[in-house]
């Protein structure tokens, strides 16, 4: 009962004159933005219908160029038909039921609400898993950020010299790649970052700024002759905060997309990248918010930059159905999401592990 009664008041003692009203407006849970659809390509989608299907991708043959002198006999080279494979090896499902009595007497459409939430959960899991794969990590549990080094190759490697995570070692940035950092911890530890101080006249000796890290990622892609059109970078909210602290111009609407932000896109062009912010990037230990300029090799986050053509995704909802529960008076709704992902061009992906200084 919502109303208090004065001492000794005995009229309508149970308070049943005051009804309880259930709102037909449901409070929806917040939903994270997904970015994978914007930064991968579906050129090799093919016809997928079942887990285990394989898409074969032929690599462009390399051509040799030789000097020519007048009258010289020339030799035609044989073309190579090297290929690698994308395996459709990921599938997730949902299933729930609505009892007939509950459906008849409910003041809201629970089937509609649950189906909508299920679609989001499948999309969010897909985003977490693929971002982890692109960054060199895998999930320990569904619906969690990737937190373990990936050691499982999907199909066959696109480049033979890539590691078991299908990435190139030369494209993984770590602390030792920045000569200005002179602290004594191991070079393979995470990179401590801090905002650039106004008026600074020298490089810091224990940290780098977020802008320095993004610039280095751009340089590595330039050295691999990766097209400048179609480049992206995905950072987490911790990194994005320091980037904004570093330069207030990032808050200027000129840097955003006309008509508003979408799918995690926060900047249209920074060092040649479209900048996305995502909570689905890998986080190990206590994550990138763990502070310290030395000995951070267990608690850090990872970010990834690259070209839209670097990773292919092939996905579909292979089955969505509603059927009667044989054991009760209820409808069961279930669906399955089937997909695969493949690093096609590891030379067009660069990753970095970092933590706050």
N, C-alpha and C positions, 0 to 999 in steps of 0.2 A: 504494500500500500504506500502510495507516494506522500500522503498527507499525515501529519502528526495529529494526535487527539489530546485535548486537554485532560488533566487528571479528573476522573469521575465521570467523563462523558461516555455514555453507553449507547448512543444511537448508531445503528449500523456498525457494530463493532468489528466485523470482518473486513470492512473496507471494500465490499464487492460493488459499491456504487461507482468505483473508479476502474474503468476497463484498461486492459493492456492492449496496445495496438502494435502489431508487427508491420513494420514498413515494407513496402514492395520494392524500395530502392536498396540494393545490396551494396555494401562497401567492398569494392574490388581491391584485391591485393596489388601492390605496385609491381610493375613489370620492367625488367632490365631491357635495354636496347640490345639488339643483336647486330653484329657487324659482318659476319662471315659472308653473307650474301653479297655484300658490297665489295669485298676485297678478293674474292676468288672467282674463277670462271667455270662455266658449265659447258664449254665447247665440246667436251668429250663425254657428254651425258650418255649417249648410246641407248640401247634398249636394256634396261635392268628390270628384272621381275622377281628375283630371288636372291637371298643371301648366298654369297659365294660366286656370283656372276663376275666376270672379268672383262675389262675394257683394255684392249691392246692399243698402245700409242706408238706410232712410228716417229723416230727422231729424224730431224732434217739432216741429210748427209753432209759431211764436211767435204769441201772442194779444195784441192791443192792448186796453187798458182805457181807457175815456173817461168823463168826468163826464156825468151824466144829470139833466135838469130835467123836471119834470112836464109831460106833453104833448109832449115833444120827439120829432121823428122820428129814428129810429136807422138807422144804416147798417151792414149786415153786411159784415165783411171777407172777402176771399177767403183761403182757406187755402193755404199754400205746401207743396209736396211735394218740397222739396230732398232730394237723396240724395248719398251718396258711396259709394265702392266699396272692398272688401277683395279684393285679388288674391292668389290662391294661387300664389306665384311662387318658392317655396323648395323644393328637394328635394336630399337627400343619399342616398348609397347605401353599402353594404358588400358585399364578395364575398370568399370564401375557399374553399379546397378541402382535402379530407382524402383522401389516397391510401388505397386499399383495404388495402394491406399495413400501412401505418401504423396504420390503424384496427383491424385484426385483432390486431396485436401490442402496441399501446399499453396501458400500465397505467392511464391516465386517459382520460376521455371528452373529447377535445380539441374535438369538434364542439359539445358542450354548453358548454364553457368559452368557446370563441370566440363562439358565438351570444350568450351572456350579456354578454360584453364589448362586442360590436357594438351591442347594444341600449343599453348605457350610453353608448357614444361618440356615438350618434345623439342621445340625450337631452341629453348635455352640450353638444354643438354647438348644439342648439336653444336651450338655456338661455343660452349665451353670445351667440348672435346676437340673440335677442329682447331680452335685457337691454341690449345695446348699442343696439339700435333705440329702446327706450324712453328711453334716456338721451341720444340724439342722436348716436350714433356707429355705425360699421360696422367689420367685420373686414377686415384686409388678407389674412388667411389663415384657413382653417378650423382649428378647435380652438385658437383663440387669442383672447385678450381683444380686444374692439373697440378700435381705436387710431387711427381716422380719422374726421373729422367726416362725418356722413351727409348726402349731398346728393341722395338718390334717394327720390322720393315713391312710396309704395305706393298704386297706384290713383289716387284723388283725395283732396285734403286734406279733413279733417273740418271745418276752420275756414279760411276763405280767407286770414286774416291770419297763419296759421302760416308758419314758414320752410320751407326745403326739407327740413329734418329733421322736419317736421310738428309741431314744438313751438312754443309761444308764447314770444317773447323776454322777456316780463314774468315768466315762470315759470322763468327760468334764473338761478340765483344765482351771483354772482361777487364778487370782492374789493370792488369799488366799492359794493356794496349794503349794506355795514356801515360806518356813519359813525364808529364808534369806532376803526377802523384808519386811522392817519394816515401810514403809510409812503408813500414817494413813487412807488412803482411804479404802472403803469397800472391803472385800475379794472377792466379786463376780465380781469385775471390771476386765477389760482386763489386760493382763500381759505386763508390759513395758519391751522391750528388747533393748539391746545395745551390740555392739561387745565387745568381751573380750579384755582387754588392755594387750599388751605385758608385761610380767614380773609381772603381778598381783599375789599377795601372799595371798589374802583373797577374799571371795565372796563379791560381791557388795551388798549393803543394800537397793537399790532403784530399781534395775533392775535384769534381768537374761540375759544370753547370748543365742543366738539361739541354740547353741549346747546343753546347759543345758535343754532347752525345748524339743528338739528332744530326748535326753536321757531319760527324764521323760516319754515321750510317749512310748518309747521302754519298759521301766520298767513296765508300766501299762499293756501292751500287754503280757509281760513275766508272770506277776502275774495271767493273765487269761489263761495261758498255750496255747497261740496262736502260731501256727507254725512259726518258724523263716524264713522258705522258703516261699517266696511269699508276703513279707511285702512291703508296699509302704508308702510314705508320699507325699502329694501335698501341696506346699507352693506357695505364690504369689511372684511377682517380688520384692516387698519391703522386704519381709523376706529373699529372696534369696540374695539380695544385702548385707544385714548385715551379712549373713552367709559367703559370699565370703570375706567381709571385715575382718571377724574374723580370717580366716585362708587361706593364699594364696595357700595352697596345693589344695584347691577346684578347682583352675584353671588348675591344672595339668591334662594332657590328660589321665593319669593312672586312674583317677576317672571316666572318661567318658566311653561310650560304643564304642567298636571297630567298625569302619565303620561309625561313626558319630552319632549325637543325633537324636532321633525320638520321635514324639508325646509328646513333652515337657519333655522328660527324660533328666536330666542334670547330674545326678550322679548315678552310678550303685550300690554303697554300702556306706551308711553312717549310723552308728549305726544299721546296719542290714536292712536298708530301701533302696529301689529304690526311688530316689528323683526326683519328677516332679515339674516343675514350670508352673503355669497357671494363666492367668488373669481372669479366670472365677469363682474363689472362692468368697464367700460372702464378702461384704464390707458394713458396716453400717455407716451412717452419712458421715463424710468426710474421712472415711477409715483408714487403718492401718498406713498411713503416718502421721497421726495426732500425734504430739509429746506431751509428758507429762508423768510424773511418778506417777501421782495421779489423781483420779476421772475421769478415762476414761471408761465410761459405755455407751456412745452413739456413739462414733467415734472409730471404730476398725475394724480389719479384722479377718478372721477365717481360720484356716488350719486344715487339717484332715490327720490322719495316720491310717493304718489298714492292713488287710489281703485281698488278692484277692477274697477270698470266702465270705467276709462279706456282700457284696451287689450283688444282681442279677439284670440284666437288660434284658428285652426282647423287641426287636424292629424290625420293618420292614417298608419299604415303602409300604403301603397297596394298593396304586393306583397312577399311573402316566399315564397321557393321554394327547393327543393332539386332538382337535376337532375344527370344523369351528364355528366361531362366528356367531350366527343367525342374528345379527343386523348390521354387517358390513362385508367387505371383509378382513377377518383376520383369522389367526390361534391362538387359545388359548391353552396354555400349563399350566397344573396344576398338582400338586402332593400333597400327604399327607403323613406325617410321624406319625406312630402309635407306641407307646411304653409304657412300664411300668417299674417301678423300685421298689425294695424291699430290706430293710435291713433285712438280714437273721440272722446275728450274731452280735448283738449290742455290745457284749463283745469283738469283734474283730475290733472295731472302737474307736478311741480316737480323740477328737477335742480340740482345744485351741483357745481362742480369745486373740488377742494381739494388741499392738500399739508400735510405735517407742518411745523410752524414750527421 
